[in-house]
Amino acid sequence: MKRPVRVLVAKVGLDGHDRGAKVIATALRDAGMEVIYTGLRQTPEMVVNTALQEDVDAIGISILSGAHNTVFPKIISLLKEKGLNDVLLTGGGIIPEEDATALQQLGVGKLFHPGTGTQEIASYIREWVQTHRS
C-alpha cells in the first residue's frame, strides 16, 4: 500500500501569527495527507531536522515577517547539506512576486499568496510528490 504524502508545516522566526498555517495544516490533513505542525518560532535547523526525523515529502513554510529571503535560502542549503534533495520546500505568506521568482530559481517550489484556495495548495503538493517520489 502506498503511504500518504507527509507534509511538515512550520512557522520560522519571530512571526507569531499562525492561524493561516493551522488552516493549511488542517486542509492538507483533510485532503488525506499526514501533517506534522511544528508550532511557532522554529529555526531553519529545527525545521530540517524535523523533516529528516519525520521522513516528510514536503515542507510548507508560512511566513509573514518579511524574512523569506533569509529563511528559504537557509532551509534549501540545510536540505542539500543533509541530502534531502527529494523534499519539496514550498510555502506562502507575504512574499513579493520578484522575491518568489528569485527563491524559485534557488530551488524553492511554488509560493502561495494569501487567499489561495487550499485545494490548489493540496493539489500542487500531491502532484509534485507523485512526480518526484522515488
N, CA, C and O atoms as a MOPAC input file, in Angstrom:
PM7 MOZYME 1SCF
protein

 N      0.83000 1    -1.18800 1     0.00000 1
 C      0.00000 1     0.00000 1     0.00000 1
 C      0.87600 1     1.25400 1     0.00000 1
 O      1.85000 1     1.34800 1     0.74700 1
 N      0.52200 1     2.18300 1    -0.82400 1
 C      1.27100 1     3.43100 1    -0.93800 1
 C      1.01600 1     4.31200 1     0.28400 1
 O     -0.13100 1     4.50700 1     0.68800 1
 N      2.08100 1     4.83700 1     0.86400 1
 C      1.90100 1     5.67200 1     2.05000 1
 C      1.39500 1     7.05400 1     1.65800 1
 O      1.66200 1     7.52600 1     0.55200 1
 N      0.66400 1     7.70400 1     2.56100 1
 C      0.16300 1     9.04800 1     2.26100 1
 C      1.31100 1    10.05600 1     2.15000 1
 O      2.40300 1     9.83000 1     2.67400 1
 N      1.05500 1    11.13300 1     1.48400 1
 C      2.01700 1    12.23300 1     1.40900 1
 C      2.18700 1    12.78000 1     2.82600 1
 O      1.20900 1    13.01000 1     3.53800 1
 N      3.44700 1    12.98500 1     3.22000 1
 C      3.75400 1    13.53700 1     4.55400 1
 C      4.28500 1    14.95800 1     4.38800 1
 O      5.24200 1    15.19900 1     3.65200 1
 N      3.64200 1    15.89400 1     5.08900 1
 C      3.98600 1    17.31000 1     4.96400 1
 C      4.29000 1    17.89100 1     6.34000 1
 O      3.55200 1    17.67300 1     7.30100 1
 N      5.38100 1    18.62800 1     6.41500 1
 C      5.74300 1    19.37700 1     7.61100 1
 C      5.32900 1    20.82600 1     7.38800 1
 O      5.76200 1    21.44900 1     6.41900 1
 N      4.50300 1    21.36700 1     8.26800 1
 C      4.09400 1    22.76900 1     8.19900 1
 C      4.77100 1    23.48700 1     9.35600 1
 O      4.68000 1    23.05300 1    10.50400 1
 N      5.45800 1    24.60100 1     9.04600 1
 C      6.25200 1    25.27800 1    10.07400 1
 C      6.15100 1    26.79400 1     9.97500 1
 O      5.91600 1    27.36300 1     8.90900 1
 N      6.33800 1    27.41700 1    11.12600 1
 C      6.48400 1    28.86700 1    11.23300 1
 C      7.91300 1    29.10700 1    11.70800 1
 O      8.32000 1    28.60000 1    12.75300 1
 N      8.66800 1    29.88100 1    10.93800 1
 C     10.08100 1    30.10000 1    11.25000 1
 C     10.27800 1    31.53400 1    11.73400 1
 O      9.68700 1    32.47300 1    11.19900 1
 N     11.11600 1    31.68200 1    12.74900 1
 C     11.46900 1    33.01000 1    13.22400 1
 C     10.48800 1    33.54600 1    14.25400 1
 O      9.81000 1    32.79100 1    14.95000 1
 N     10.43300 1    34.86200 1    14.32900 1
 C      9.65800 1    35.52300 1    15.38100 1
 C      8.22100 1    35.82400 1    14.97700 1
 O      7.47200 1    36.41300 1    15.75600 1
 N      7.83300 1    35.43400 1    13.78800 1
 C      6.47300 1    35.63100 1    13.29800 1
 C      5.50700 1    34.88100 1    14.22700 1
 O      5.56200 1    33.65400 1    14.31000 1
 N      4.63800 1    35.59700 1    14.91400 1
 C      3.77500 1    34.98400 1    15.91700 1
 C      2.35700 1    34.69500 1    15.47200 1
 O      1.53600 1    34.27900 1    16.28900 1
 N      2.04800 1    34.89900 1    14.22100 1
 C      0.68600 1    34.70500 1    13.71500 1
 C      0.61400 1    33.37600 1    12.97800 1
 O      1.21700 1    33.23000 1    11.91500 1
 N     -0.11300 1    32.40200 1    13.52300 1
 C     -0.10700 1    31.07200 1    12.91100 1
 C     -1.48300 1    30.56200 1    12.48800 1
 O     -1.63000 1    29.37500 1    12.19700 1
 N     -2.47900 1    31.42200 1    12.44900 1
 C     -3.81300 1    30.96600 1    12.04700 1
 C     -3.78100 1    30.37200 1    10.64100 1
 O     -4.35100 1    29.30500 1    10.41200 1
 N     -3.12400 1    31.04400 1     9.70000 1
 C     -3.04100 1    30.55100 1     8.32400 1
 C     -2.34800 1    29.20200 1     8.24000 1
 O     -2.78600 1    28.32200 1     7.49900 1
 N     -1.27500 1    29.03400 1     8.99100 1
 C     -0.54500 1    27.76000 1     8.99400 1
 C     -1.44000 1    26.64400 1     9.51900 1
 O     -1.41100 1    25.53000 1     8.99700 1
 N     -2.22800 1    26.93000 1    10.54000 1
 C     -3.13500 1    25.92500 1    11.09400 1
 C     -4.24600 1    25.58200 1    10.10500 1
 O     -4.64600 1    24.42300 1    10.00100 1
 N     -4.74600 1    26.58300 1     9.37800 1
 C     -5.76900 1    26.34400 1     8.35900 1
 C     -5.20700 1    25.43200 1     7.27400 1
 O     -5.86000 1    24.47500 1     6.85800 1
 N     -3.98800 1    25.73300 1     6.81600 1
 C     -3.35700 1    24.91600 1     5.77400 1
 C     -3.11100 1    23.49900 1     6.28700 1
 O     -3.39000 1    22.52900 1     5.58200 1
 N     -2.59000 1    23.37300 1     7.50700 1
 C     -2.32300 1    22.04600 1     8.07000 1
 C     -3.60700 1    21.21700 1     8.12100 1
 O     -3.60300 1    20.03600 1     7.77400 1
 N     -4.69300 1    21.83300 1     8.55100 1
 C     -5.98100 1    21.12400 1     8.62300 1
 C     -6.48000 1    20.74900 1     7.22800 1
 O     -6.97500 1    19.64100 1     7.02200 1
 N     -6.35200 1    21.66500 1     6.27800 1
 C     -6.80700 1    21.39900 1     4.90600 1
 C     -6.00700 1    20.26200 1     4.27000 1
 O     -6.57800 1    19.41700 1     3.58000 1
 N     -4.70300 1    20.23200 1     4.49400 1
 C     -3.88100 1    19.15700 1     3.94100 1
 C     -4.24400 1    17.82500 1     4.58300 1
 O     -4.28900 1    16.79700 1     3.90700 1
 N     -4.50100 1    17.84200 1     5.87800 1
 C     -4.92500 1    16.62100 1     6.56700 1
 C     -6.27000 1    16.15000 1     6.00600 1
 O     -6.46900 1    14.95800 1     5.77100 1
 N     -7.18600 1    17.09600 1     5.79500 1
 C     -8.49600 1    16.75300 1     5.22800 1
 C     -8.36700 1    16.21600 1     3.80600 1
 O     -9.23100 1    15.47200 1     3.34100 1
 N     -7.28200 1    16.59400 1     3.11000 1
 C     -7.03100 1    16.11100 1     1.74500 1
 C     -6.33300 1    14.74500 1     1.74800 1
 O     -5.95400 1    14.23900 1     0.69200 1
 N     -6.16700 1    14.15100 1     2.93100 1
 C     -5.61100 1    12.80500 1     3.02300 1
 C     -4.12000 1    12.73500 1     3.28300 1
 O     -3.53100 1    11.65700 1     3.21200 1
 N     -3.50700 1    13.85300 1     3.57800 1
 C     -2.06700 1    13.86800 1     3.84300 1
 C     -1.80800 1    13.72100 1     5.34000 1
 O     -2.65300 1    14.06500 1     6.16600 1
 N     -0.63700 1    13.20800 1     5.67200 1
 C     -0.18600 1    13.20200 1     7.06300 1
 C      0.53300 1    14.52400 1     7.28300 1
 O      1.42700 1    14.88200 1     6.51600 1
 N      0.14900 1    15.24800 1     8.32300 1
 C      0.69200 1    16.58400 1     8.55800 1
 C      1.33900 1    16.65200 1     9.93200 1
 O      0.76400 1    16.21700 1    10.92900 1
 N      2.53200 1    17.20100 1     9.96500 1
 C      3.23600 1    17.48300 1    11.20500 1
 C      3.31600 1    18.99800 1    11.29500 1
 O      3.90600 1    19.63700 1    10.42300 1
 N      2.73100 1    19.58600 1    12.34000 1
 C      2.80700 1    21.03400 1    12.52400 1
 C      3.75600 1    21.31600 1    13.67700 1
 O      3.55100 1    20.83500 1    14.79100 1
 N      4.79800 1    22.09800 1    13.40700 1
 C      5.85100 1    22.31100 1    14.40300 1
 C      5.52700 1    23.39400 1    15.41900 1
 O      6.14700 1    23.44600 1    16.48100 1
 N      4.56900 1    24.25600 1    15.11500 1
 C      4.29700 1    25.36400 1    16.01600 1
 C      5.17200 1    26.56600 1    15.68000 1
 O      5.86200 1    26.58900 1    14.66100 1
 N      5.12700 1    27.53900 1    16.54000 1
 C      5.79000 1    28.83100 1    16.31300 1
 C      7.27700 1    28.80600 1    16.64900 1
 O      7.77200 1    27.92000 1    17.34600 1
 N      7.96600 1    29.81500 1    16.12400 1
 C      9.34000 1    30.16800 1    16.48600 1
 C     10.35900 1    29.06900 1    16.23500 1
 O     11.24300 1    28.83100 1    17.05800 1
 N     10.23200 1    28.40000 1    15.09400 1
 C     11.19400 1    27.37700 1    14.70300 1
 C     12.39700 1    28.03700 1    14.01900 1
 O     12.28000 1    29.12000 1    13.44400 1
 N     13.53800 1    27.37900 1    14.08800 1
 C     14.70000 1    27.82000 1    13.32300 1
 C     14.76600 1    26.97300 1    12.05500 1
 O     14.17900 1    25.89200 1    12.01200 1
 N     15.46300 1    27.43900 1    11.02700 1
 C     15.64000 1    26.58900 1     9.84700 1
 C     16.23000 1    25.21800 1    10.20700 1
 O     15.83100 1    24.20200 1     9.63700 1
 N     17.17300 1    25.18900 1    11.14400 1
 C     17.78200 1    23.92400 1    11.56400 1
 C     16.75000 1    22.99400 1    12.19100 1
 O     16.75600 1    21.79300 1    11.92200 1
 N     15.86800 1    23.53400 1    13.02000 1
 C     14.82700 1    22.73200 1    13.65700 1
 C     13.89000 1    22.15400 1    12.59600 1
 O     13.49400 1    20.99100 1    12.67700 1
 N     13.54100 1    22.96600 1    11.61000 1
 C     12.63300 1    22.52500 1    10.55200 1
 C     13.25400 1    21.37000 1     9.76600 1
 O     12.60100 1    20.35300 1     9.53700 1
 N     14.49900 1    21.52400 1     9.35900 1
 C     15.14900 1    20.49100 1     8.55000 1
 C     15.38600 1    19.23000 1     9.37700 1
 O     15.22300 1    18.12500 1     8.86100 1
 N     15.76000 1    19.36600 1    10.62100 1
 C     15.94600 1    18.17700 1    11.47400 1
 C     14.62700 1    17.43000 1    11.67000 1
 O     14.60400 1    16.20000 1    11.65400 1
 N     13.53300 1    18.16600 1    11.85300 1
 C     12.22200 1    17.53100 1    11.98300 1
 C     11.84000 1    16.84600 1    10.67200 1
 O     11.31100 1    15.73500 1    10.68300 1
 N     12.10600 1    17.50400 1     9.54500 1
 C     11.80200 1    16.91500 1     8.23400 1
 C     12.54300 1    15.59900 1     8.05400 1
 O     11.98600 1    14.63500 1     7.53000 1
 N     13.78400 1    15.55900 1     8.48200 1
 C     14.59900 1    14.34700 1     8.38700 1
 C     14.04200 1    13.24800 1     9.30000 1
 O     13.87600 1    12.10500 1     8.87400 1
 N     13.75700 1    13.60000 1    10.55300 1
 C     13.24300 1    12.62100 1    11.52100 1
 C     11.88400 1    12.06500 1    11.11400 1
 O     11.60600 1    10.88400 1    11.32300 1
 N     11.03800 1    12.91300 1    10.53200 1
 C      9.66500 1    12.51400 1    10.19200 1
 C      9.54300 1    11.94900 1     8.77400 1
 O      8.45900 1    11.52800 1     8.36900 1
 N     10.64400 1    11.93700 1     8.01600 1
 C     10.64900 1    11.39000 1     6.65800 1
 C      9.54800 1    12.02200 1     5.79500 1
 O      8.73500 1    11.32000 1     5.19300 1
 N      9.53900 1    13.35400 1     5.74800 1
 C      8.48500 1    14.06100 1     5.02200 1
 C      8.79100 1    14.15400 1     3.53300 1
 O      9.94200 1    14.07000 1     3.10600 1
 N      7.72600 1    14.32900 1     2.75900 1
 C      7.82700 1    14.54600 1     1.32100 1
 C      7.91400 1    16.02700 1     0.99200 1
 O      8.47700 1    16.41500 1    -0.03200 1
 N      7.34800 1    16.85900 1     1.87800 1
 C      7.27600 1    18.29300 1     1.60800 1
 C      7.32900 1    19.07300 1     2.91000 1
 O      6.91200 1    18.60300 1     3.96800 1
 N      7.86400 1    20.29600 1     2.78900 1
 C      7.88500 1    21.25300 1     3.88800 1
 C      7.14100 1    22.48600 1     3.40100 1
 O      7.42600 1    23.01500 1     2.32700 1
 N      6.19000 1    22.93300 1     4.20100 1
 C      5.46500 1    24.17200 1     3.90200 1
 C      5.76600 1    25.20000 1     4.97000 1
 O      5.47200 1    24.99400 1     6.14700 1
 N      6.35400 1    26.30900 1     4.55200 1
 C      6.70900 1    27.38700 1     5.48300 1
 C      5.69900 1    28.51400 1     5.33200 1
 O      5.47200 1    29.01800 1     4.23200 1
 N      5.09900 1    28.90100 1     6.44700 1
 C      4.21300 1    30.06300 1     6.46400 1
 C      5.03200 1    31.23500 1     6.99200 1
 O      5.58100 1    31.17800 1     8.09200 1
 N      5.10600 1    32.30000 1     6.19400 1
 C      5.96200 1    33.41500 1     6.59800 1
 C      5.30200 1    34.75000 1     6.27800 1
 O      4.94800 1    35.03500 1     5.13400 1
 N      5.14800 1    35.54700 1     7.30900 1
 C      4.52700 1    36.86700 1     7.17200 1
 C      5.47600 1    37.97000 1     7.61900 1
 O      5.14500 1    39.15200 1     7.52400 1
 N      6.64600 1    37.59300 1     8.10100 1
 C      7.55400 1    38.53700 1     8.76200 1
 C      8.44500 1    39.32900 1     7.81200 1
 O      9.08700 1    40.29000 1     8.23400 1
 N      8.49600 1    38.94400 1     6.53600 1
 C      9.41000 1    39.60800 1     5.61300 1
 C     10.79200 1    38.97500 1     5.57400 1
 O     11.67800 1    39.47200 1     4.87800 1
 N     10.98900 1    37.89400 1     6.30600 1
 C     12.30100 1    37.24300 1     6.36500 1
 C     12.44300 1    36.12900 1     5.33300 1
 O     13.35400 1    35.30800 1     5.44400 1
 N     11.57400 1    36.08100 1     4.34300 1
 C     11.58200 1    34.98800 1     3.35900 1
 C     12.89300 1    34.86200 1     2.59900 1
 O     13.30500 1    33.75400 1     2.25300 1
 N     13.56400 1    36.00200 1     2.33200 1
 C     14.82700 1    35.94800 1     1.58600 1
 C     15.98800 1    35.42800 1     2.42500 1
 O     17.06200 1    35.15600 1     1.88800 1
 N     15.79100 1    35.29000 1     3.71300 1
 C     16.77400 1    34.67300 1     4.60300 1
 C     16.38400 1    33.23100 1     4.91200 1
 O     17.21500 1    32.32600 1     4.83900 1
 N     15.11700 1    33.02500 1     5.25700 1
 C     14.63000 1    31.72100 1     5.72300 1
 C     14.69000 1    30.65600 1     4.62700 1
 O     15.26200 1    29.58700 1     4.84000 1
 N     14.10900 1    30.93300 1     3.46300 1
 C     14.04900 1    29.91200 1     2.41500 1
 C     15.43500 1    29.49400 1     1.91400 1
 O     15.68300 1    28.29400 1     1.79000 1
 N     16.36100 1    30.43700 1     1.61900 1
 C     17.69800 1    30.00000 1     1.19300 1
 C     18.42200 1    29.16600 1     2.26400 1
 O     19.14300 1    28.22400 1     1.93600 1
 N     18.22500 1    29.51600 1     3.53700 1
 C     18.87100 1    28.76100 1     4.61500 1
 C     18.32100 1    27.33600 1     4.66500 1
 O     19.08300 1    26.38100 1     4.82000 1
 N     17.00400 1    27.19100 1     4.53400 1
 C     16.40400 1    25.85200 1     4.56400 1
 C     16.85300 1    25.04000 1     3.35200 1
 O     17.16900 1    23.85800 1     3.48600 1
 N     16.88500 1    25.66100 1     2.16800 1
 C     17.36100 1    24.95800 1     0.95400 1
 C     18.79200 1    24.46300 1     1.17000 1
 O     19.11500 1    23.32200 1     0.84000 1
 N     19.63700 1    25.31800 1     1.72200 1
 C     21.03100 1    24.96100 1     1.97400 1
 C     21.12100 1    23.78000 1     2.94400 1
 O     21.89100 1    22.84700 1     2.71600 1
 N     20.34100 1    23.81800 1     4.01900 1
 C     20.36400 1    22.73600 1     5.00600 1
 C     19.80900 1    21.43100 1     4.41800 1
 O     20.31700 1    20.35100 1     4.71900 1
 N     18.77200 1    21.52900 1     3.58300 1
 C     18.23300 1    20.32600 1     2.93700 1
 C     19.30200 1    19.66000 1     2.07500 1
 O     19.46100 1    18.44000 1     2.10500 1
 N     20.03100 1    20.46500 1     1.30900 1
 C     21.10000 1    19.92300 1     0.46000 1
 C     22.19700 1    19.31200 1     1.31600 1
 O     22.70800 1    18.23500 1     1.00700 1
 N     22.55700 1    20.00300 1     2.39300 1
 C     23.60600 1    19.53000 1     3.29900 1
 C     23.25000 1    18.16100 1     3.89100 1
 O     24.12600 1    17.31700 1     4.07700 1
 N     21.96600 1    17.94600 1     4.18600 1
 C     21.50700 1    16.68100 1     4.78500 1
 C     21.13700 1    15.63300 1     3.73100 1
 O     20.72300 1    14.52600 1     4.07400 1
 N     21.28800 1    15.98600 1     2.43400 1
 C     20.96900 1    15.04200 1     1.36900 1
 C     19.48500 1    14.86700 1     1.10800 1
 O     19.07500 1    13.87100 1     0.51300 1
 N     18.68300 1    15.81400 1     1.54300 1
 C     17.23100 1    15.74300 1     1.35300 1
 C     16.84000 1    16.45000 1     0.05800 1
 O     16.08300 1    17.42100 1     0.06500 1
 N     17.36800 1    15.94400 1    -1.04500 1
 C     17.15100 1    16.58500 1    -2.34100 1
 C     15.78500 1    16.26600 1    -2.94500 1
 O     15.37400 1    16.87800 1    -3.93100 1
 N     15.07800 1    15.28900 1    -2.33500 1
 C     13.77200 1    14.89300 1    -2.86500 1
 C     12.62400 1    15.41200 1    -2.00600 1
 O     11.51300 1    14.88800 1    -2.07800 1
 N     12.88200 1    16.44100 1    -1.19200 1
 C     11.85500 1    17.05100 1    -0.35300 1
 C     11.47400 1    18.40100 1    -0.94700 1
 O     12.32800 1    19.25800 1    -1.17200 1
 N     10.18300 1    18.57600 1    -1.19600 1
 C      9.67300 1    19.84600 1    -1.71000 1
 C      9.70400 1    20.88500 1    -0.59800 1
 O      9.24200 1    20.62400 1     0.51200 1
 N     10.24800 1    22.06500 1    -0.89400 1
 C     10.15100 1    23.21200 1     0.00200 1
 C      9.21800 1    24.20600 1    -0.65900 1
 O      9.54000 1    24.77400 1    -1.70300 1
 N      8.07200 1    24.41400 1    -0.05400 1
 C      7.07700 1    25.34400 1    -0.56600 1
 C      6.63300 1    26.21900 1     0.59300 1
 O      7.14000 1    26.08400 1     1.70700 1
 N      5.70400 1    27.09900 1     0.34100 1
 C      5.22800 1    27.93700 1     1.43000 1
 C      4.33600 1    29.03500 1     0.94300 1
 O      3.88900 1    29.05100 1    -0.20400 1
 N      4.08900 1    29.95400 1     1.84300 1
 C      3.23300 1    31.05900 1     1.48600 1
 C      3.27800 1    32.15000 1     2.52200 1
 O      3.84900 1    32.00800 1     3.60300 1
 N      2.65300 1    33.24400 1     2.14700 1
 C      2.60700 1    34.40900 1     3.02400 1
 C      2.76500 1    35.67100 1     2.21300 1
 O      2.38800 1    35.73400 1     1.04200 1
 N      3.32100 1    36.66200 1     2.84900 1
 C      3.51800 1    37.96100 1     2.20500 1
 C      4.89300 1    37.94500 1     1.53600 1
 O      5.90200 1    38.29300 1     2.15000 1
 N      4.91000 1    37.53500 1     0.26500 1
 C      6.16500 1    37.40700 1    -0.47700 1
 C      5.98200 1    38.09500 1    -1.83000 1
 O      5.20300 1    37.62500 1    -2.66000 1
 N      6.69300 1    39.20700 1    -2.06100 1
 C      6.56500 1    39.89300 1    -3.36100 1
 C      6.93600 1    38.95800 1    -4.52100 1
 O      7.79700 1    38.08900 1    -4.38100 1
 N      6.28100 1    39.15000 1    -5.65000 1
 C      6.45800 1    38.27600 1    -6.81600 1
 C      7.92400 1    38.17300 1    -7.24800 1
 O      8.39100 1    37.08700 1    -7.59100 1
 N      8.65000 1    39.29400 1    -7.23500 1
 C     10.05100 1    39.24800 1    -7.66700 1
 C     10.90500 1    38.41900 1    -6.70300 1
 O     11.84800 1    37.74900 1    -7.12500 1
 N     10.57500 1    38.46500 1    -5.41500 1
 C     11.29000 1    37.63400 1    -4.43900 1
 C     10.93600 1    36.16200 1    -4.63600 1
 O     11.80500 1    35.29500 1    -4.54900 1
 N      9.65200 1    35.87900 1    -4.90500 1
 C      9.22300 1    34.49600 1    -5.13600 1
 C      9.95600 1    33.90500 1    -6.33300 1
 O     10.39400 1    32.75500 1    -6.29000 1
 N     10.09200 1    34.68400 1    -7.39700 1
 C     10.79800 1    34.22200 1    -8.60000 1
 C     12.25400 1    33.90600 1    -8.27600 1
 O     12.76900 1    32.86800 1    -8.69000 1
 N     12.92000 1    34.79100 1    -7.54300 1
 C     14.32400 1    34.56800 1    -7.17800 1
 C     14.46300 1    33.33000 1    -6.29400 1
 O     15.40700 1    32.55800 1    -6.46300 1
 N     13.53900 1    33.13100 1    -5.35600 1
 C     13.59500 1    31.95900 1    -4.48200 1
 C     13.36700 1    30.67300 1    -5.26700 1
 O     14.00100 1    29.65300 1    -4.99400 1
 N     12.46600 1    30.72200 1    -6.23900 1
 C     12.22200 1    29.53000 1    -7.06100 1
 C     13.46000 1    29.17800 1    -7.88200 1
 O     13.71400 1    28.00000 1    -8.13600 1
 N     14.22500 1    30.16800 1    -8.29700 1
 C     15.45800 1    29.89700 1    -9.03000 1
 C     16.49900 1    29.21000 1    -8.13500 1
 O     17.39900 1    28.53700 1    -8.63700 1
 N     16.37700 1    29.38000 1    -6.81300 1
 C     17.27300 1    28.70200 1    -5.85700 1
 C     16.83000 1    27.27100 1    -5.56900 1
 O     17.57900 1    26.49500 1    -4.97600 1
 N     15.61400 1    26.92000 1    -5.98800 1
 C     15.13000 1    25.57100 1    -5.75500 1
 C     13.88100 1    25.47800 1    -4.89600 1
 O     13.39100 1    24.38000 1    -4.63000 1
 N     13.35800 1    26.62700 1    -4.45700 1
 C     12.10800 1    26.63100 1    -3.69300 1
 C     10.96700 1    26.35000 1    -4.66500 1
 O     10.99500 1    26.81100 1    -5.80700 1
 N      9.97400 1    25.60400 1    -4.22300 1
 C      8.80200 1    25.32800 1    -5.04900 1
 C      7.89600 1    26.53500 1    -5.14400 1
 O      8.27600 1    27.64900 1    -4.78100 1
 N      6.70300 1    26.30100 1    -5.63300 1
 C      5.71300 1    27.37100 1    -5.78300 1
 C      5.42800 1    27.99700 1    -4.42300 1
 O      5.33200 1    27.30400 1    -3.41000 1
 N      5.29500 1    29.32600 1    -4.42100 1
 C      4.96100 1    30.05900 1    -3.20200 1
 C      3.57400 1    30.65500 1    -3.36700 1
 O      3.25500 1    31.22200 1    -4.41200 1
 N      2.75500 1    30.52600 1    -2.34100 1
 C      1.35500 1    30.90400 1    -2.41700 1
 C      1.08900 1    32.20000 1    -1.66200 1
 O      1.68000 1    32.45700 1    -0.61300 1
 N      0.19600 1    33.00300 1    -2.20900 1
 C     -0.16800 1    34.28300 1    -1.60600 1
 C     -1.41900 1    34.11500 1    -0.75100 1
 O     -2.18000 1    33.16900 1    -0.95600 1
 N     -1.64600 1    35.01700 1     0.20400 1
 C     -2.87000 1    34.95100 1     0.99800 1
 C     -4.09600 1    34.90500 1     0.08600 1
 O     -4.16400 1    35.60600 1    -0.92300 1
 N     -5.05400 1    34.07200 1     0.46000 1
 C     -6.27100 1    33.94600 1    -0.32700 1
 C     -6.26200 1    32.79100 1    -1.31100 1
 O     -7.29300 1    32.47900 1    -1.90800 1
 N     -5.10900 1    32.14700 1    -1.48900 1
 C     -5.04000 1    30.98200 1    -2.37700 1
 C     -5.90700 1    29.87600 1    -1.78400 1
 O     -5.87900 1    29.63900 1    -0.57600 1
 N     -6.66600 1    29.21000 1    -2.62700 1
 C     -7.52000 1    28.12100 1    -2.16000 1
 C     -6.70500 1    26.94300 1    -1.65100 1
 O     -5.65900 1    26.61100 1    -2.20900 1
 N     -7.18600 1    26.32200 1    -0.59900 1
 C     -6.46400 1    25.20400 1    -0.01000 1
 C     -6.41200 1    24.00600 1    -0.95800 1
 O     -5.45400 1    23.23400 1    -0.92400 1
 N     -7.43300 1    23.84300 1    -1.80300 1
 C     -7.42500 1    22.74400 1    -2.78800 1
 C     -6.25400 1    22.90400 1    -3.75600 1
 O     -5.61100 1    21.92200 1    -4.12700 1
 N     -5.98000 1    24.14500 1    -4.16300 1
 C     -4.86600 1    24.41300 1    -5.08200 1
 C     -3.53200 1    24.02500 1    -4.43800 1
 O     -2.67000 1    23.43500 1    -5.09000 1
 N     -3.37200 1    24.35700 1    -3.17000 1
 C     -2.13400 1    24.04200 1    -2.46000 1
 C     -1.98500 1    22.52500 1    -2.31100 1
 O     -0.91500 1    21.97300 1    -2.56700 1
 N     -3.06600 1    21.85800 1    -1.89600 1
 C     -3.02200 1    20.40000 1    -1.72900 1
 C     -2.72700 1    19.70800 1    -3.05700 1
 O     -1.93900 1    18.76400 1    -3.10000 1
 N     -3.34600 1    20.16500 1    -4.13000 1
 C     -3.11300 1    19.56400 1    -5.45500 1
 C     -1.66500 1    19.74000 1    -5.89000 1
 O     -1.04800 1    18.80800 1    -6.40500 1
 N     -1.12300 1    20.94100 1    -5.68200 1
 C      0.27100 1    21.19900 1    -6.05600 1
 C      1.21100 1    20.24400 1    -5.31500 1
 O      2.08500 1    19.63000 1    -5.92800 1
 N      1.03200 1    20.12200 1    -4.00000 1
 C      1.91500 1    19.25500 1    -3.20900 1
 C      1.76500 1    17.80800 1    -3.65700 1
 O      2.76400 1    17.12100 1    -3.86900 1
 N      0.53300 1    17.33800 1    -3.80500 1
 C      0.29300 1    15.94600 1    -4.20800 1
 C      0.94200 1    15.65900 1    -5.56100 1
 O      1.62400 1    14.64600 1    -5.71400 1
 N      0.73600 1    16.54100 1    -6.54400 1
 C      1.29200 1    16.32800 1    -7.88700 1
 C      2.81800 1    16.36400 1    -7.86100 1
 O      3.46200 1    15.54800 1    -8.52000 1
 N      3.40800 1    17.29900 1    -7.11000 1
 C      4.87000 1    17.37800 1    -7.02600 1
 C      5.42200 1    16.08000 1    -6.44300 1
 O      6.38100 1    15.51400 1    -6.96800 1
 N      4.81200 1    15.61300 1    -5.35700 1
 C      5.31500 1    14.40600 1    -4.69700 1
 C      5.16200 1    13.19400 1    -5.62200 1
 O      6.07500 1    12.37400 1    -5.71800 1
 N      4.03100 1    13.07700 1    -6.29300 1
 C      3.83300 1    11.93800 1    -7.19900 1
 C      4.88400 1    11.95000 1    -8.31100 1
 O      5.36400 1    10.89000 1    -8.71400 1
 N      5.24100 1    13.11500 1    -8.80300 1
 C      6.23700 1    13.24000 1    -9.86100 1
 C      7.64700 1    12.93800 1    -9.36800 1
 O      8.44900 1    12.37300 1   -10.11200 1
 N      7.96500 1    13.30600 1    -8.12000 1
 C      9.34200 1    13.22100 1    -7.61600 1
 C      9.61200 1    12.07300 1    -6.64900 1
 O     10.76600 1    11.82000 1    -6.30200 1
 N      8.57100 1    11.37600 1    -6.21100 1
 C      8.77600 1    10.29800 1    -5.23600 1
 C      9.56600 1     9.15300 1    -5.86300 1
 O      9.26300 1     8.71300 1    -6.97300 1
 N     10.56700 1     8.68200 1    -5.15200 1
 C     11.41300 1     7.59000 1    -5.68200 1
 C     10.72500 1     6.25900 1    -5.50700 1
 O     11.27300 1     5.22500 1    -5.88900 1

